[in-house]
Amino acid sequence: MYHILFFDGECRYCNRWVQWVVDRDKNRCFRFASIQSEFSEKVFRYLNIEIKDFNSIAVLIHTNSGYKILKKSDAVAFIFSVLRPDALLYKIIKVLPRSFSDVGYNCVAAIRKNIPVTECRLYNEEEKKLFLDNSNFTELIFRFGYKK
């Protein structure tokens, strides 16, 4: 079972964030899809979620009762809880009220396309399989039983 991290594929900072997750996700708990992809559009339409509600990242997690979509600081906190539960940022997010952590998230999201990112990454063959942009949406729905 894996979680899907949706990200702004047109944002270098968001792409760098995905690289950070890929590098630390040794158990391959996450898959990735650009918000601009047809795959993401189909997932959001099927789950009746407005794609415009996401401005940088969101995480779709599979639960016993179906699914849950995490946005803003909730998404960041979830990623850290899986990959780096000992990280200071995760501890700060968990202690702060959500409204405060979302303010911090919104500040970064507002300037993310202006943050200089110099590193360009080419993924190896195993890592390329983590990206769902060209995946079969219907197979995902049946395989994981996502229900509206």
N, C-alpha and C positions, 0 to 999 in steps of 0.2 A: 504494500500500500504506500502511496506517495502523495505528497501535497503539491499543488500547482501554484507556482509563484508567477503572477502576471506582472509585467513590467512595461514601462514606456520604451519601446524599441527605438525611438528617435532621440533618446536622451543618453548622452555618453556617461553621465553619472549613474543612471539607472543600470546601464550595461556594465559598468564597473562594479556596482553592487551585486549583480548576478555573478560576475567573476569571483567576487569574494565568497559568495555562497557556494559556488561550484568547488572552489578550492578547499573549503572546510567541511563539505558534506560527504564525509567518507562512507557513510551508510547509504548514500543516494536516496535520501528521504524526499528530495525535491525534484520536480520537473519544472520547465520554464516555458512561458509563452508570451510573446509580445502582445501588448494590448491591441496593437494595430492589425494583428493577424486575423485571417478568416476563421481560424480555429477558435480564437478567443471570442470573436463575435458570435459564433455558433453556441459556445458554452454559455455566454452571458444571456443570449436570447432564450436558450432552452431553460435556464434557471430563473428567467424573468428578472434579470439584474440590469440596471441601467449602466452601460459602460462609461457614460459621462461622469459617474460618481467616483471614478478613479483617476487620479492625476499623476500617479507615478508607480506605486506597487500595490498589489493586493495578493492575498494567499487564500486559495480554496482548499479547505481541509475536509477530509472525509470523516464523518462521525458515525456512531452507531445508528443515529436517527436520520442519516442522509448526508448533509453537507453543511458547512458554515463558511462564510466569506469574511475574511478579516481585512480591515483597511487601516491605513495610517499607522499610528504608533502600535495598535494591536497587532498588525502584520509584522512590524519590526520586532516587537516583543516575542511573538511566536517563533520567528526565525532564530532569534537568539536563544530562546528556551530549548530549541532542538539542537543548535550547533555550538553555542557558547554560553551555557547557563551561569558560568562563573564570571562573565564579563561585567565590568563596571556599568556600562551603558544599560545592559539588561536589568541590573539591580536598581538603577535610577528609574528606569521606565516603570518597573513593577511597584516602586514606592510612591511615585508621583500619581496624583489623580489623573485620570485619562485626559481631562480637558487641558491640563498643563502639558502633558507629553504630546498631545495632538498639536498644540501651539508650536512646540519645537519642530515637530514633523512638518507642519505647514510652512514654517520659515525656510527649512531646507528645501522642501518641494518647490517653493516659489522661486528660488534662485538656482535650482539644480542644473538647469541648462546653461548657466553661466559659470559653473564651477569648472576650472580647468582640469581635464583628465588627459594625461599624456600616454598612458599605457594602452596599447592595442593588443588584443588577445586573439590567437587562433586556437580553437578547441581541437583536441585530438578526437579520434573516431569514437571512443567510448563517451566522451563528453558531449559530442554532437547529438547522440541519441537521447540526451536529457531534454532537448528542445522539442516542443510539441507543435510548433507552428504549421508543420506539414503533416501532422498526424490525423488519423481518422477520428473525427469527433464521435460518431456513433459507437465505435468500438470502446471508447473511453466511457461513455454513458452506460453501456451494458456491462463492461468489465467491472466497474466500481459501483454500479447501482445508484448513481446520483438521481435523486428524485426531486421533483419540483416542490 
